[in-house]
Amino acid sequence: DKLDVIECFEEPGRALRVGEMTEKQEDLYHALGVKPPASL
């Protein structure tokens, strides 16, 4: 449930933006061996 609340913003003609992530969310990504999403 903690990972499904990360917001992602998309605007036509602009780069994808990922909203704020909590430290706990980042820790979960690292524990799973997955690189956390970042704005492009």
CORLIN-V248974 format. One record per residue. N is the residue number from 1. RES is the residue in three letters. OMEGA is omega in whole degrees, -180 to 180 (999 if undefined). Layout:
<<N;RES;OMEGA> <N;RES;OMEGA>>
This chain:
<<1;ASP;-178> <2;LYS;-175> <3;LEU;-176> <4;ASP;-179> <5;VAL;177> <6;ILE;-177> <7;GLU;178> <8;CYS;-177> <9;PHE;-180> <10;GLU;176> <11;GLU;179> <12;PRO;178> <13;GLY;-180> <14;ARG;179> <15;ALA;177> <16;LEU;178> <17;ARG;177> <18;VAL;-180> <19;GLY;-179> <20;GLU;174> <21;MET;177> <22;THR;178> <23;GLU;179> <24;LYS;178> <25;GLN;178> <26;GLU;178> <27;ASP;179> <28;LEU;177> <29;TYR;-180> <30;HIS;179> <31;ALA;178> <32;LEU;-179> <33;GLY;-178> <34;VAL;178> <35;LYS;179> <36;PRO;178> <37;PRO;179> <38;ALA;176> <39;SER;-179> <40;LEU;999>>
